[in-house]
Amino acid sequence: MITPMQSNAIQNIGLNNETANELSEKINQCLAEKSPIDAWHTISKKILTPDHPFQLHLIIFKQIFPDWPNEPEKATAWIPENTFLKNTHLARAMNELHFNNYKEFHEWSTNHFERFWEFAIKKLAIVFQKQPEKIIDLSQGIASPKWLPGAEMNIAESCFTADPNKTAILFQNEQSKNDNNKLQKLTYGQLNQLSNRIANSLISNKYIAGDAIAIDMPMTQYAVAIYLGIVKMGGVVVSIADSFSAEEIETRLRLANAKAIFTQDFILRDKKKLPLLERVKEANSPPAIVIPCEEKISIQLRQNDLTWEQFLLDDDKFDAVARDPMSHCNILFSSGTTGEPKAIPWNHTTPIKVASDAYFHQNIEPDDVLAWPTNLGWMMGPWLIFAALINQATIALFDGLPRDRAFGKFVQDAEVTMLGVVPTLVASWRQSQCMEGLNWQAIKVFSSTGECSNPEDMLYLMHLADYKPVIEYCGGTEIGGAYLTNTLVENNSPSVFTTPTLGLDLILLDETGQPSDNGEVALIPPSIGLSTELLNANHQQVYFDNMPKTPDGKILRRHGDQIRQFVNGNYSVLGRADDTMNLGGIKISSAEIERSLKGIEDITETAAIAISSSGHGPSQLVIYATTQKKLDPDIVKKAMQQRINQHLNPLFKIYEVVFVSELPKTASNKIMRRLLRTQYSKQNL
């Protein structure tokens, strides 16, 4: 039996006696009559509201689930009600295919992957100019599949199957957040026409199919149209985040051999103009097509650069260029454990994985409105485009800072139904309380990716929308989506994953390569979405060499996350097994950070590690620095932060600098970062 709530416990968080007594009576009646899961479901849906202090929600949740920290998989914060469950895409698919439960459906999707992907392609209404001869060609082996052989397609066409009059994009920029301007919109027809104009303009400027063309700008309606226009004309988008330094921009342009770049003159944030074109020019970029952040461009262009007005033709008719399904449509970048980022091509089948995940796991429907603060430089930017448009839904774009209340007001006014987050963002909302008091009732589901989440923060997020589930979404650029996630036909516990994604399976390996319930994840190919090549590394070597096989002889693909599987089959992601870390949702290697810190006076060597205070939450960057002198940590920290801002990314914030006389190393002189993480945790957490 659950221990009853005392009314004074409720009073202690600021509620008056009458309210506290009334609440405690209702809560205790539920606790006495129902199981823990049913009690919480009733309390969260019928007694508590987002207007009650979150501390009250948290106290009650912990009262019902006292073993929450040790048994997170048993602390269910949301259960699917029957009416909702029956109308999910998953339930309908299982009914159509005669499966009794989700586990059977997932097993079928991996054991009969050809039939599953054929089923998914039909459900998503993927457009072909020439139908495939079959789903997959494995003549080159499981590690090198050829998807949809014989087909001709352009994945951009699958983004325009909705009614042309339906809203494709709702948008609002930071400049209009404090006035009475209404949300602006772009219909599918208008977006199609604009992307056609961009495709025609590229061809008019002598760019051809196969050319790599970069985008380095905020996630606006223009960025979406440019992305689709490049893909339509057979080009290859080169994804570059608008926060990158000139050095990082140059690296990506070079690796992709970009022929042109779309950018803005400035980025407007908090009424300040942040230079973007200057960084692009400093990166020695190819010719730039420059969009003004205000009415006119206020910076000198180079001889071969074009203004948006000079570039854009009026011709809005264009037939998408037919491509082989395995030809590139996007080059994205993911840091490995070396200094140079991996250049990962997406082909015209990769977005099928994106749209399939969104259809089955986030349950995206045509009446949904998707908001996910992101950028085309990260996987979730293209993910948002394909997840929404292939599923005939609406994208909601806010060109501003998502940590402020203005973004929350936008979510409310746009009636967003699926809100994507990174855990660091949720932690900042909880700290500032800036999203409280807003009406987020339209939200059906949250989704979280980019880094390990903190269970309390995820419960806080759920409470903002009257307890809607969080679909945890763990994957990578080289996967085209997630390998581990949740569903809306299963109970939802904060920061807990319930299943590998449909069409993909995994196994956990201990340090000896044997199956384990706590180990490094290895994927079991094939699956649409999994990369098959790298532009600047040996794909076979990176992902397959020296990998063991499953007990039944299947080959395995290296991934590198450390995962724990609970007795009930659910999962918790513990972080990276190697020395690659996630900071603010962005992958970065220790080596890259350490390289940027070379040459600081009186510092002989550094080691960068990522620490999570709870073992689950967002990572914090700690720098160990060797010195023989007594230095001011604040001065050194400031100098290091300036280096990181200049050479890497200002989003990588240093949490602490720790001075040591020497770093622990292996016999082969490699820094033992795992030992540093363990030592720091014992001393500080």
ZAMARGU-4260 file (C-alpha; in steps of 0.2 Angstrom, whole numbers, plus 5000, padded with zeros to 4 digits):
<rodrens>
0) 5000/5000/5000 | 5006/5018/4996 | 5010/5029/5011 | 4996/5042/5012 | 5001/5061/5008
5) 5000/5073/5023 | 4992/5089/5020 | 5006/5099/5029 | 5018/5092/5015 | 5007/5101/5003
10) 5006/5117/5013 | 5025/5117/5014 | 5026/5121/4996 | 5015/5136/4997 | 4997/5130/4996
15) 4984/5137/5009 | 4976/5125/5022 | 4960/5123/5013 | 4968/5119/4996 | 4980/5107/5004
20) 4967/5098/5014 | 4956/5096/4999 | 4970/5090/4988 | 4977/5078/5001 | 4960/5070/5003
25) 4958/5067/4984 | 4975/5061/4982 | 4974/5049/4997 | 4958/5041/4991 | 4967/5037/4975
30) 4982/5030/4984 | 4971/5019/4995 | 4960/5012/4981 | 4972/5010/4966 | 4988/5002/4960
35) 5003/5014/4959 | 5002/5016/4940 | 4983/5019/4941 | 4984/5030/4955 | 4996/5042/4947
40) 4986/5041/4930 | 4971/5047/4940 | 4980/5060/4950 | 4990/5067/4935 | 4974/5068/4924
45) 4960/5073/4936 | 4968/5081/4951 | 4984/5090/4947 | 4985/5103/4934 | 5000/5113/4926
50) 4995/5127/4937 | 5000/5118/4953 | 5018/5120/4958 | 5029/5107/4950 | 5036/5103/4967
55) 5019/5096/4972 | 5019/5085/4956 | 5036/5079/4960 | 5033/5075/4979 | 5017/5065/4974
60) 5026/5055/4960 | 5040/5051/4972 | 5028/5046/4985 | 5020/5034/4973 | 5036/5027/4966
65) 5048/5028/4981 | 5061/5017/4971 | 5061/5029/4956 | 5080/5032/4955 | 5084/5014/4956
70) 5070/5007/4946 | 5066/5021/4933 | 5057/5008/4922 | 5044/5005/4935 | 5039/5023/4937
75) 5026/5026/4924 | 5021/5044/4921 | 5009/5041/4906 | 4998/5026/4900 | 4989/5026/4883
80) 4971/5026/4886 | 4961/5014/4875 | 4953/5026/4863 | 4969/5035/4860 | 4979/5018/4858
85) 4967/5011/4845 | 4969/5026/4834 | 4988/5026/4833 | 4997/5021/4817 | 5005/5007/4827
90) 4989/4999/4833 | 4981/5000/4816 | 4997/4993/4807 | 4997/4978/4820 | 4978/4975/4817
95) 4981/4975/4798 | 4996/4963/4799 | 4987/4952/4812 | 5000/4955/4827 | 4994/4953/4844
100) 5007/4964/4852 | 5020/4977/4848 | 5035/4965/4852 | 5028/4953/4839 | 5027/4967/4826
105) 5045/4973/4830 | 5052/4955/4828 | 5043/4954/4811 | 5050/4971/4806 | 5068/4965/4808
110) 5066/4947/4804 | 5057/4951/4788 | 5065/4968/4784 | 5060/4968/4766 | 5042/4966/4769
115) 5042/4979/4783 | 5051/4992/4772 | 5039/4988/4758 | 5024/4991/4770 | 5032/5007/4777
120) 5035/5014/4759 | 5017/5011/4755 | 5010/5019/4771 | 5021/5034/4768 | 5016/5035/4750
125) 5034/5037/4744 | 5034/5044/4726 | 5044/5035/4712 | 5047/5041/4695 | 5051/5022/4691
130) 5046/5009/4703 | 5060/4998/4711 | 5063/4980/4705 | 5064/4975/4723 | 5067/4982/4741
135) 5085/4977/4743 | 5100/4970/4734 | 5112/4961/4746 | 5124/4955/4733 | 5138/4966/4740
140) 5134/4959/4758 | 5124/4965/4773 | 5136/4979/4776 | 5133/4986/4759 | 5115/4985/4754
145) 5108/4994/4739 | 5090/4999/4743 | 5076/5000/4730 | 5087/4994/4715 | 5081/4999/4698
150) 5070/5014/4705 | 5071/5032/4700 | 5065/5045/4712 | 5068/5061/4720 | 5064/5061/4738
155) 5058/5080/4738 | 5043/5074/4728 | 5037/5064/4743 | 5036/5080/4753 | 5022/5087/4742
160) 5009/5074/4742 | 4997/5085/4753 | 4984/5097/4747 | 4993/5112/4740 | 4981/5123/4751
165) 4986/5115/4767 | 4999/5124/4778 | 5016/5117/4777 | 5025/5130/4788 | 5020/5141/4802
170) 5033/5154/4806 | 5037/5168/4817 | 5053/5177/4820 | 5060/5185/4835 | 5058/5203/4828
175) 5039/5201/4829 | 5038/5192/4846 | 5032/5207/4856 | 5020/5215/4844 | 5003/5209/4838
180) 5009/5201/4822 | 5000/5185/4818 | 5008/5169/4814 | 5013/5168/4796 | 5011/5153/4785
185) 5017/5145/4769 | 5006/5132/4761 | 5012/5116/4753 | 5008/5125/4736 | 5018/5140/4740
190) 5033/5130/4747 | 5033/5119/4731 | 5033/5135/4720 | 5047/5143/4730 | 5058/5128/4730
195) 5054/5126/4711 | 5061/5144/4709 | 5076/5140/4719 | 5079/5124/4708 | 5077/5134/4692
200) 5089/5148/4699 | 5102/5135/4703 | 5102/5127/4686 | 5102/5145/4678 | 5118/5148/4688
205) 5126/5133/4680 | 5124/5121/4695 | 5120/5103/4690 | 5114/5087/4698 | 5127/5080/4710
210) 5134/5097/4715 | 5136/5100/4733 | 5128/5116/4739 | 5130/5122/4757 | 5117/5130/4768
215) 5123/5140/4783 | 5109/5150/4790 | 5095/5149/4804 | 5081/5137/4802 | 5068/5148/4793
220) 5055/5145/4779 | 5068/5151/4767 | 5081/5137/4773 | 5067/5124/4771 | 5063/5130/4753
225) 5082/5131/4749 | 5085/5113/4756 | 5071/5106/4745 | 5076/5116/4730 | 5093/5109/4730
230) 5087/5091/4732 | 5074/5094/4718 | 5087/5099/4705 | 5098/5084/4710 | 5110/5093/4721
235) 5117/5088/4737 | 5114/5099/4753 | 5130/5102/4764 | 5123/5105/4781 | 5132/5118/4792
240) 5126/5125/4808 | 5125/5144/4809 | 5134/5144/4826 | 5150/5137/4819 | 5167/5146/4818
245) 5175/5151/4802 | 5187/5136/4804 | 5173/5124/4806 | 5164/5131/4791 | 5179/5129/4781
250) 5182/5111/4786 | 5165/5106/4781 | 5165/5115/4764 | 5182/5107/4760 | 5176/5089/4765
255) 5160/5091/4754 | 5168/5100/4740 | 5154/5113/4740 | 5152/5123/4725 | 5141/5137/4733
260) 5133/5142/4749 | 5117/5149/4755 | 5118/5161/4770 | 5112/5177/4778 | 5122/5193/4781
265) 5117/5193/4800 | 5108/5183/4812 | 5096/5194/4823 | 5096/5189/4841 | 5090/5199/4856
270) 5090/5214/4844 | 5108/5211/4841 | 5116/5208/4824 | 5127/5193/4825 | 5138/5192/4809
275) 5136/5176/4798 | 5142/5181/4781 | 5158/5188/4788 | 5162/5170/4795 | 5157/5162/4779
280) 5169/5174/4769 | 5183/5171/4782 | 5181/5152/4779 | 5185/5156/4760 | 5169/5149/4755
285) 5163/5147/4737 | 5151/5159/4729 | 5137/5164/4742 | 5119/5168/4739 | 5115/5180/4753
290) 5098/5182/4761 | 5096/5199/4771 | 5090/5197/4789 | 5081/5213/4787 | 5075/5222/4772
295) 5092/5225/4763 | 5109/5217/4764 | 5120/5229/4774 | 5137/5221/4771 | 5149/5221/4756
300) 5148/5206/4745 | 5162/5198/4735 | 5163/5198/4717 | 5155/5181/4714 | 5142/5182/4728
305) 5124/5186/4724 | 5110/5194/4734 | 5094/5183/4736 | 5085/5196/4724 | 5098/5194/4711
310) 5098/5175/4712 | 5079/5171/4713 | 5070/5168/4696 | 5051/5170/4694 | 5049/5153/4686
315) 5040/5142/4698 | 5038/5127/4687 | 5050/5113/4689 | 5051/5094/4687 | 5061/5086/4700
320) 5077/5077/4693 | 5076/5058/4694 | 5090/5051/4705 | 5096/5033/4709 | 5089/5030/4727
325) 5107/5028/4733 | 5113/5044/4726 | 5117/5058/4739 | 5105/5071/4744 | 5113/5078/4759
330) 5130/5078/4768 | 5130/5080/4787 | 5144/5079/4799 | 5146/5069/4815 | 5162/5070/4826
335) 5171/5054/4829 | 5185/5051/4841 | 5198/5060/4829 | 5199/5079/4826 | 5190/5079/4809
340) 5172/5077/4808 | 5165/5062/4799 | 5156/5067/4783 | 5141/5056/4782 | 5130/5056/4766
345) 5112/5054/4766 | 5104/5047/4750 | 5087/5048/4744 | 5081/5033/4754 | 5087/5040/4771
350) 5072/5051/4773 | 5061/5036/4772 | 5069/5030/4789 | 5065/5048/4796 | 5047/5048/4790
355) 5045/5030/4796 | 5051/5034/4813 | 5040/5049/4814 | 5025/5039/4807 | 5026/5024/4819
360) 5035/5031/4835 | 5030/5049/4836 | 5013/5045/4827 | 5014/5060/4816 | 4997/5063/4807
365) 4992/5076/4793 | 4984/5087/4807 | 4999/5088/4817 | 5010/5103/4820 | 5029/5099/4823
370) 5041/5111/4832 | 5059/5106/4836 | 5071/5120/4839 | 5086/5115/4828 | 5096/5119/4813
375) 5100/5111/4796 | 5118/5109/4802 | 5112/5095/4814 | 5103/5079/4809 | 5086/5085/4817
380) 5085/5100/4804 | 5083/5088/4789 | 5073/5076/4801 | 5060/5089/4804 | 5058/5093/4786
385) 5055/5075/4780 | 5046/5069/4796 | 5033/5083/4794 | 5031/5085/4775 | 5031/5066/4770
390) 5018/5064/4783 | 5008/5079/4777 | 5010/5088/4793 | 5015/5106/4797 | 5032/5113/4802
395) 5032/5126/4816 | 5047/5137/4815 | 5052/5150/4827 | 5067/5160/4822 | 5073/5165/4839
400) 5080/5159/4856 | 5070/5143/4862 | 5075/5146/4880 | 5064/5161/4882 | 5045/5163/4885
405) 5043/5170/4868 | 5046/5153/4861 | 5033/5145/4873 | 5020/5158/4867 | 5024/5153/4849
410) 5021/5135/4854 | 5005/5139/4862 | 4999/5151/4847 | 5004/5139/4834 | 4995/5125/4843
415) 5010/5114/4842 | 5005/5095/4844 | 5023/5088/4844 | 5037/5097/4853 | 5055/5091/4851
420) 5068/5096/4864 | 5086/5093/4869 | 5087/5090/4888 | 5098/5105/4891 | 5084/5116/4885
425) 5071/5108/4897 | 5083/5110/4911 | 5084/5129/4908 | 5065/5130/4907 | 5064/5121/4923
430) 5076/5133/4931 | 5069/5149/4924 | 5050/5143/4925 | 5048/5153/4909 | 5036/5141/4901
435) 5024/5140/4916 | 5007/5147/4914 | 5006/5144/4895 | 4992/5134/4887 | 5001/5119/4879
440) 4985/5108/4879 | 4987/5105/4860 | 5003/5095/4863 | 5000/5077/4860 | 5018/5071/4862
445) 5035/5077/4866 | 5051/5070/4859 | 5069/5072/4866 | 5085/5068/4858 | 5103/5074/4857
450) 5109/5069/4874 | 5105/5059/4890 | 5090/5066/4898 | 5087/5069/4917 | 5071/5060/4923
455) 5065/5074/4934 | 5067/5086/4920 | 5057/5075/4909 | 5043/5074/4922 | 5043/5093/4923
460) 5042/5094/4904 | 5027/5082/4904 | 5018/5092/4917 | 5019/5108/4907 | 5006/5100/4895
465) 4995/5091/4907 | 5006/5075/4906 | 5009/5070/4888 | 5022/5056/4884 | 5040/5060/4880
470) 5046/5049/4865 | 5065/5047/4869 | 5074/5046/4853 | 5092/5040/4852 | 5102/5038/4836
475) 5113/5047/4825 | 5117/5055/4809 | 5124/5039/4802 | 5107/5030/4806 | 5096/5043/4798
480) 5085/5043/4814 | 5085/5033/4830 | 5089/5015/4834 | 5081/5016/4851 | 5065/5025/4856
485) 5047/5023/4863 | 5030/5020/4856 | 5013/5027/4860 | 5006/5010/4863 | 5017/5007/4879
490) 5018/5015/4896 | 5029/5030/4896 | 5042/5032/4910 | 5053/5048/4911 | 5070/5045/4902
495) 5067/5027/4899 | 5067/5019/4882 | 5055/5004/4878 | 5061/4998/4861 | 5073/4998/4846
500) 5065/5007/4832 | 5055/4997/4819 | 5065/4989/4806 | 5081/4989/4816 | 5088/4978/4830
505) 5102/4979/4842 | 5112/4969/4855 | 5122/4975/4870 | 5140/4969/4872 | 5152/4969/4887
510) 5170/4973/4886 | 5174/4955/4880 | 5161/4956/4866 | 5149/4945/4874 | 5130/4949/4875
515) 5126/4959/4891 | 5112/4968/4899 | 5124/4983/4902 | 5136/4986/4888 | 5140/4995/4872
520) 5127/4995/4859 | 5129/4986/4842 | 5117/4987/4828 | 5111/4972/4818 | 5110/4978/4800
525) 5102/4980/4787 | 5090/4995/4789 | 5085/5009/4778 | 5094/5024/4785 | 5110/5016/4790
530) 5125/5024/4781 | 5134/5014/4768 | 5149/5026/4765 | 5159/5040/4772 | 5167/5054/4762
535) 5183/5055/4772 | 5185/5038/4781 | 5184/5019/4777 | 5166/5015/4782 | 5169/4996/4783
540) 5184/5000/4795 | 5174/5013/4806 | 5158/5002/4808 | 5162/4984/4805 | 5180/4979/4806
545) 5184/4968/4822 | 5166/4967/4827 | 5160/4950/4834 | 5144/4942/4828 | 5128/4938/4837
550) 5126/4921/4845 | 5116/4916/4829 | 5129/4922/4817 | 5123/4939/4812 | 5136/4953/4808
555) 5136/4968/4819 | 5138/4986/4816 | 5148/4997/4829 | 5139/5012/4837 | 5147/5016/4853
560) 5133/5021/4866 | 5133/5013/4883 | 5116/5006/4887 | 5108/4997/4902 | 5093/4985/4899
565) 5081/4982/4913 | 5073/4966/4918 | 5057/4971/4910 | 5066/4974/4893 | 5066/4993/4894
570) 5082/5003/4892 | 5092/5018/4899 | 5106/5026/4889 | 5121/5030/4899 | 5131/5040/4887
575) 5145/5037/4875 | 5156/5022/4877 | 5171/5031/4869 | 5177/5048/4872 | 5165/5057/4861
580) 5153/5068/4872 | 5137/5077/4869 | 5137/5095/4874 | 5120/5104/4872 | 5115/5091/4860
585) 5130/5092/4849 | 5143/5078/4847 | 5161/5083/4850 | 5176/5073/4854 | 5188/5076/4868
590) 5202/5077/4855 | 5194/5091/4846 | 5192/5101/4862 | 5210/5098/4868 | 5217/5103/4851
595) 5209/5120/4852 | 5216/5123/4870 | 5235/5120/4864 | 5246/5134/4868 | 5239/5142/4883
600) 5253/5150/4894 | 5259/5139/4908 | 5247/5124/4903 | 5257/5109/4897 | 5242/5097/4893
605) 5223/5096/4894 | 5210/5082/4895 | 5192/5086/4892 | 5178/5075/4900 | 5160/5076/4901
610) 5151/5074/4917 | 5132/5072/4921 | 5127/5076/4939 | 5114/5063/4940 | 5121/5050/4929
615) 5106/5053/4917 | 5106/5072/4913 | 5114/5083/4901 | 5133/5083/4901 | 5144/5097/4908
620) 5162/5100/4901 | 5176/5098/4913 | 5194/5102/4908 | 5209/5094/4917 | 5225/5105/4914
625) 5242/5101/4919 | 5253/5115/4926 | 5268/5117/4938 | 5262/5135/4943 | 5249/5142/4954
630) 5236/5149/4942 | 5220/5159/4943 | 5206/5146/4938 | 5194/5160/4932 | 5207/5168/4921
635) 5212/5151/4913 | 5194/5146/4911 | 5190/5162/4902 | 5205/5160/4890 | 5200/5142/4887
640) 5182/5147/4883 | 5188/5160/4871 | 5198/5147/4862 | 5183/5135/4861 | 5172/5149/4855
645) 5185/5154/4841 | 5189/5137/4835 | 5174/5126/4839 | 5158/5132/4845 | 5152/5145/4858
650) 5138/5132/4864 | 5152/5122/4872 | 5152/5130/4889 | 5166/5125/4901 | 5159/5120/4918
655) 5175/5119/4928 | 5194/5119/4926 | 5204/5107/4937 | 5223/5109/4939 | 5234/5094/4941
660) 5252/5090/4940 | 5250/5076/4928 | 5237/5066/4919 | 5234/5048/4921 | 5240/5038/4906
665) 5241/5021/4899 | 5258/5012/4895 | 5256/5018/4877 | 5254/5036/4883 | 5235/5038/4880
670) 5226/5049/4893 | 5214/5038/4904 | 5199/5049/4903 | 5187/5036/4910 | 5198/5036/4926
675) 5196/5055/4926 | 5178/5054/4925 | 5177/5042/4939 | 5188/5052/4950 | 5179/5068/4947
680) 5162/5060/4950 | 5168/5053/4967 | 5175/5070/4972 | 5162/5081/4966 | 5145/5072/4964
</rodrens>
